[in-house]
Amino acid sequence: MKIIKTFSFWFVLVSIFVCYLNFTDQDDKGLLFFFFGLDPILYHMVYSETFRSFIFDESADEILWGGYLLRVIIGLFYGLTLDFLLYQVKNKKRNKGGK
């Protein structure tokens, strides 16, 4: 039950849900998938020629499987980053209170 209390679990779960919504055409414009451009990593990747063909098929105007995979991996990265920061803050408080 401890995993449910982590950011990484919830970020991956939300990322999978967003991918599902996009895959079933409930997010046909990709607004949720790209989080309105607020996701700096994925936003940069979409406008980089190296990753654009891996994420987006412009001829069919759809997101490819690589894009869904990147969405989940980036969600995991954000979750792990926040979990690490939270761990650092808790550890600092624990060490400060113990002295």
Stockholm file with secondary structure:
# STOCKHOLM 1.0

chainA/1-99         MKIIKTFSFWFVLVSIFVCYLNFTDQDDKGLLFFFFGLDPILYHMVYSETFRSFIFDESADEILWGGYLLRVIIGLFYGLTLDFLLYQVKNKKRNKGGK
#=GR chainA/1-99 SS CGGGGSHHHHHHHHHHHHHHHHHTTTTTTCTTTTGGGTCHHHHHHHTSHHHHHHHEETTTTEECHHHHHHHHHHHHHHHHHHHHHHHHHHHHHHHHHHC
#=GC SS_cons        CGGGGSHHHHHHHHHHHHHHHHHTTTTTTCTTTTGGGTCHHHHHHHTSHHHHHHHEETTTTEECHHHHHHHHHHHHHHHHHHHHHHHHHHHHHHHHHHC
//
